[in-house]
Amino acid sequence: MLISVASAKGSPGATTAAHVLAAIWPRDVRLAELDPAGSDLMYRLRTQSGHPIDSSRGLVSLAAAARRESRAALDEHLTAVDGGLKVLVGLARPDQAAAIGAGWSAVAHSLRGTTDVIADVGRLTPGAPSLAVALASDRLLLVSRPGVDQYGHLRERLRWITEETAHRAERPELGVLLVARWKERHEAQALGQLLQSGGLDVPVVGVLAHDDAAADALSGRRPRPLQNTLLVRSARELAAVLAGLVVRR
């Protein structure tokens, strides 16, 4: 299963959401960093042996291999980071996104294997390089934070994606992931009603706690146990739903 995590505008927390979901995923999983704006994890994380991450091994090398064969072996281009998570490291420079060109579709093909993959595809706009992966996903989650402006951009982006995929034989199952302070988690219900009233039959799949301290710890910026943080606890509930282990009522 390929799950893409995207933003409609700004930085609502898509990178953190993809990272924490992959870190606690209940099955074997890979994290793919496909944001055309460039890699964050390359600078935040270290390999299992404590060394800096090699930027030449990752999305760029996979795209090059995919040009030569229709389904390049994903695992040959992964880096195991501290903690054991296997990551397809993203771009060192934004100009590399355009250089991949038509190779983005081949990357999507390689990601849709037998192993679950959670992909951070960055901000989705018309012409975005990572759009080929997002639209080839099994599930496409748009991340939003509470706010009238955030919801406005979210609705317009969902309408555009719905229109873009209307005539496709295969299209991703759309969902919304709300990143909010835990005391504001009730906003998910209000957002769901707002989308329904606007003619968008797209579910809010869950709420991920906006927890700055835990996000800093996840990215290696500060030492802190993560197990019992609101970020990880909320991610476990969400992952169980997305992985199909429980049914959201």
Rosetta blueprint (number, residue, H / E / L):
1 M L
2 L E
3 I E
4 S E
5 V E
6 A E
7 S E
8 A L
9 K L
10 G L
11 S L
12 P L
13 G L
14 A H
15 T H
16 T H
17 A H
18 A H
19 H H
20 V H
21 L H
22 A H
23 A H
24 I L
25 W L
26 P L
27 R L
28 D L
29 V E
30 R E
31 L E
32 A E
33 E E
34 L L
35 D L
36 P L
37 A L
38 G L
39 S L
40 D L
41 L H
42 M H
43 Y H
44 R H
45 L L
46 R E
47 T E
48 Q L
49 S L
50 G L
51 H L
52 P E
53 I L
54 D L
55 S L
56 S L
57 R L
58 G L
59 L H
60 V H
61 S H
62 L H
63 A H
64 A H
65 A H
66 A H
67 R H
68 R H
69 E L
70 S L
71 R L
72 A L
73 A L
74 L H
75 D H
76 E H
77 H H
78 L L
79 T E
80 A E
81 V E
82 D L
83 G L
84 G L
85 L L
86 K E
87 V E
88 L E
89 V L
90 G L
91 L L
92 A L
93 R L
94 P L
95 D H
96 Q H
97 A H
98 A H
99 A H
100 I H
101 G L
102 A L
103 G H
104 W H
105 S H
106 A H
107 V H
108 A H
109 H H
110 S H
111 L H
112 R L
113 G L
114 T L
115 T L
116 D E
117 V E
118 I E
119 A E
120 D E
121 V E
122 G E
123 R E
124 L L
125 T L
126 P L
127 G L
128 A L
129 P L
130 S L
131 L H
132 A H
133 V H
134 A H
135 L H
136 A L
137 S L
138 D L
139 R E
140 L E
141 L E
142 L E
143 V E
144 S E
145 R L
146 P L
147 G L
148 V H
149 D H
150 Q H
151 Y H
152 G H
153 H H
154 L H
155 R H
156 E H
157 R H
158 L H
159 R H
160 W H
161 I H
162 T H
163 E H
164 E H
165 T H
166 A L
167 H L
168 R L
169 A L
170 E L
171 R L
172 P L
173 E E
174 L E
175 G E
176 V E
177 L E
178 L E
179 V E
180 A E
181 R L
182 W H
183 K H
184 E H
185 R L
186 H L
187 E H
188 A H
189 Q H
190 A H
191 L H
192 G H
193 Q H
194 L H
195 L H
196 Q H
197 S H
198 G L
199 G L
200 L L
201 D L
202 V L
203 P L
204 V E
205 V E
206 G E
207 V E
208 L E
209 A E
210 H L
211 D L
212 D H
213 A H
214 A H
215 A H
216 D H
217 A H
218 L H
219 S L
220 G L
221 R L
222 R L
223 P L
224 R L
225 P L
226 L L
227 Q L
228 N L
229 T L
230 L H
231 L H
232 V H
233 R H
234 S H
235 A H
236 R H
237 E H
238 L H
239 A H
240 A H
241 V H
242 L H
243 A L
244 G L
245 L L
246 V L
247 V L
248 R L
249 R L
